[in-house]
Amino acid sequence: MRISILLFSLIGLTLIACKKDTPTRSASITSVKVTAWPTTNASGAPWDATSSADLFVQLLKSDLSEVPNDPLDDVVFPDAIGTIARTLITPYRIPDPTATYYIQLLDNDELDADDEIGVVDFDLDNHPDQPAVIFKTVNGITMEIGLQWN
């Protein structure tokens, strides 16, 4: 009897010790939709003096540097009102599925530096259910990040 209990205990401990965390599967960004953003800057002034913001998004790595060959920043939505959406013809494969990434929302300015409206973070580790869309709201910016899991 003692041998059986000892044997079952050893088997149980062995199984627990051998259990490995399920690795995060990789994913690709298929789209980004921005459904809300602040209409004024921190001073309370509109982003552009005579019209709505000219919006675009950039994909940033965990160190907040732009992703090389960023697939998102080549489209500007002039005088944006309501929802803006960017669908990628070729999904962008996230190189490190364990890192945090950011999507930066900016107001395109021709005569001076672009204005940062804000940044939304996301990571795949927080989504073990592997959703087709991650919904995020940060500091008045609401985004939907479309994903294709690999």
Backbone hydrogen bonds, N-H to C=O, Kabsch-Sander energy under -0.5 kcal/mol:
donor,donor_aa,acceptor,acceptor_aa,energy
5,I,1,M,-2.3
6,L,2,R,-2.6
7,L,3,I,-2.7
8,F,4,S,-2.7
9,S,5,I,-2.3
10,L,6,L,-2.4
11,I,7,L,-2.4
12,G,8,F,-2.5
13,L,9,S,-2.5
14,T,10,L,-2.2
15,L,11,I,-2.4
16,I,12,G,-2.2
17,A,13,L,-2.5
18,C,14,T,-1.8
19,K,15,L,-0.9
19,K,16,I,-0.6
28,S,148,Q,-2.4
29,I,92,Y,-3.0
30,T,146,G,-2.5
31,S,146,G,-1.0
32,V,86,R,-2.4
33,K,144,E,-2.4
34,V,84,I,-2.8
35,T,33,K,-0.6
35,T,142,T,-2.3
36,A,142,T,-1.1
41,N,45,A,-3.1
44,G,41,N,-2.0
47,W,39,T,-0.9
48,D,51,S,-0.6
55,L,53,A,-0.9
55,L,77,F,-1.7
56,F,106,L,-1.7
57,V,72,L,-0.5
58,Q,104,Q,-2.0
60,L,58,Q,-0.5
60,L,102,Y,-3.3
61,K,65,S,-3.2
64,L,61,K,-2.3
67,V,59,L,-2.5
70,D,67,V,-1.0
75,V,72,L,-0.8
77,F,55,L,-3.5
79,D,52,S,-0.5
80,A,53,A,-2.7
80,A,77,F,-0.8
84,I,34,V,-2.3
86,R,32,V,-2.9
88,L,30,T,-2.8
92,Y,29,I,-2.2
93,R,91,P,-0.7
94,I,27,A,-2.6
99,A,96,D,-1.6
101,Y,122,F,-3.1
102,Y,60,L,-2.2
103,I,120,V,-2.8
104,Q,58,Q,-2.8
104,Q,102,Y,-0.5
105,L,118,G,-3.0
106,L,56,F,-2.8
106,L,104,Q,-0.5
107,D,115,D,-2.9
108,N,54,D,-4.0
108,N,106,L,-0.6
115,D,107,D,-1.9
117,I,105,L,-2.6
117,I,115,D,-0.6
118,G,105,L,-1.6
120,V,103,I,-2.3
122,F,101,Y,-2.6
124,L,99,A,-0.5
126,N,123,D,-0.5
127,H,124,L,-2.0
130,Q,127,H,-2.0
134,I,145,I,-2.3
135,F,133,V,-0.5
136,K,134,I,-0.5
136,K,143,M,-2.5
138,V,141,I,-2.4
141,I,138,V,-2.1
142,T,36,A,-2.1
142,T,140,G,-0.5
143,M,136,K,-3.0
143,M,141,I,-0.5
144,E,33,K,-2.6
145,I,134,I,-2.8
146,G,31,S,-2.3
146,G,144,E,-0.7
147,L,132,A,-3.2
148,Q,28,S,-2.4
150,N,26,S,-2.8
